[in-house]
Amino acid sequence: MITARCFHSIIFNSQSSVGHVNDILKFSSGIMTVVVTLAEKLTKQRSQMETWRLLEQMGMDHGCNFGLLNQTTFNRVLRRFSIKFWLYLILSSAIEVRVMSGIGYNIQWMNFWAYNIYPSTFCRLLHLSHMLQIDFLAENVKVLAQNLIDLKDTMNDGPAHCNEYSTGHDTLLQVGVSRLLDSKKVYGVLWKICTVINELFTWSQVFNITSNFIQLSCDLYWVMIDFIRKAQFIEEVLELAMCLVPAPVIIMMLLQSADHCKFLSSNVGPLLHEIPKHGYPELYEVVFYYSMQIDQQPIKLAVYDLMNIDYTLLIRIAIGIATYMVIFIQLSI
């Protein structure tokens, strides 16, 4: 911020007042996201370890059948995330290099783009961090759902090997009740983890998503202005338009992870009711209270009550960008 203030005239566009405000908005939104995120992480250091502590406790309480202590689950999540991370890193780096070389004819644009690399990269890393936490949560929800499927198969096979008055009948009841209570407890831990994730990414994610919207709007503004002024040099316009790619891609990756987690958690309730009860009142009672818990404590990824982390966020961003473009393009013409 200090260097940007000292070298204001060679960083921000000075040829038009609208372009000047446009550049300042983009740079300021990124810096504000960095400041707010660092402040939030410093004040929530204890909460940052809460997710992993809950996963560790869940693994210890349930014989490592759930959670982070399951090495197979842990490696699977890290492998998938690593693939997404490196693919995005290669894509965004290639685009940054291409855009920098494409705007090399304008020193002011190069300076401005170079100064924005740090805040824009920080914002994208924040999305990736959020995505990693969501992927771990989703994988544990998937394990929970698989255990319910296994219990369903066990209860389906049970009646073929025991009758109402056999010891196997009582054993089947005990197994069903015990595993349902165990699953109910695990669901409660996963709900707590979801709550912790939502608390960790509150104002930082509000500012980050706002910064993404502003950066997309500002970049699209310059693409439109460049197209109006240089319609005959379509190749230069397309090079500049490449700068619009990284932000939507990282947002879509985050929303895809959140949607996958939402889909998996929405299957828990139906799977619960598919488990055969065989007339056991105890099973009906456990399923009832489990269903009440799912209804009252849904696994929902959100940022306070301001926005849900789902595909409806794209509509809000698109509306905001359209409004921004209408106002700024009119002022520029």
Sequence and secondary structure as in RCSB ss.txt:
>XXXX:A:sequence
MITARCFHSIIFNSQSSVGHVNDILKFSSGIMTVVVTLAEKLTKQRSQMETWRLLEQMGMDHGCNFGLLNQTTFN
RVLRRFSIKFWLYLILSSAIEVRVMSGIGYNIQWMNFWAYNIYPSTFCRLLHLSHMLQIDFLAENVKVLAQNLID
LKDTMNDGPAHCNEYSTGHDTLLQVGVSRLLDSKKVYGVLWKICTVINELFTWSQVFNITSNFIQLSCDLYWVMI
DFIRKAQFIEEVLELAMCLVPAPVIIMMLLQSADHCKFLSSNVGPLLHEIPKHGYPELYEVVFYYSMQIDQQPIK
LAVYDLMNIDYTLLIRIAIGIATYMVIFIQLSI
>XXXX:A:secstr
 HHHHHTHHHHS  S HHHHHHHHHHHHHHHHHHHHHHHHHHHTHHHHTHHHHHHHHHHHHTTTSSSTT HHHHH
HHHHHHHHHHHHHHHHHHHHHHHHHHHTTT HHHHHHHHHHHHHHHHHHHHHHHHHHHHHHHHHHHHHHHHHHHH
HHHHHHHGGGT  TTSHHHHHHHHHHHHHHHHHHHHHHHHHHHHHHHHHHSSHHHHHHHHHHHHHHHHHHHHHHH
HHHH TT HHHHHHHHGGGSHHHHHHHHHHHHHHHHHHHHHTHHHHHHHS  TT HHHHHHHHHHHHHHHHS   
 EETTTEESSTHHHHHHHHHHHHHHHHHHHHH 
